[in-house]
């Protein structure tokens, strides 16, 4: 869901002629997470993912 929302925000910004460099970076991070099987996780798992920690299951376990 986060990836879809970011894609829509970036598309709207492009149509409006606005730059969203941080939005583009966030989209890249969520795309990477999805490619590793974490498509159901939200922004709370990003830090763990980027630092090599165990992202955990969908029940909120970030061990």
N, C-alpha and C positions, 0 to 999 in steps of 0.2 A: 504493500500500500504506500509506503514512504517513497519508493522509487517512482511509482505512478504519479504521486503528488508533485514530486520534484520535476519530473518530466513535463507535467502540465504547467507548472510555474515557469520553467525555462522557456517553454513554447510561447506562453503569454508574454514574457519579457521580450523575447525576440520579436514578436509581432508588434510590440510597443516601442521597439528600438532601444530597449534598456539592457544594459550589461548586468549579468549576475555571476561574477566569477566565483564567489563562494558557493552559490547554488550549483554551479557546474562541478565544483570539487566535491560537494556533498553527493551529487548524483553519481560521480565516479566511485566514491567510497561505497555507496549502497549497491551499485552494480557489482563491485568486487565482492561484497558480502553475499549477494545473491548467487554469484558464480561458485561460492564455497558452500552453498546450501543453507544460508541463513536468511532466506527471503521472508520468513515469517517474523523475524526479529525487528525491533524498532530502534530508534536512536539511542536507547539506553545501552545497547550492546556494542556500539561503535568503538568506544574506548578500548574495551576488552579485545575486540577483534584487531584493532590497529596495533595494540601492544603485544599481541601474540598470546593473550590469555584465552582460557577456555570460555567460549561464549555461552555454553550451556543449552538447556532445553527451553521450550516455550513456556515453561511454568515459572519463569523468572530467575532460574538458577544461573548465576553468572560466575560460578566457581571455575 
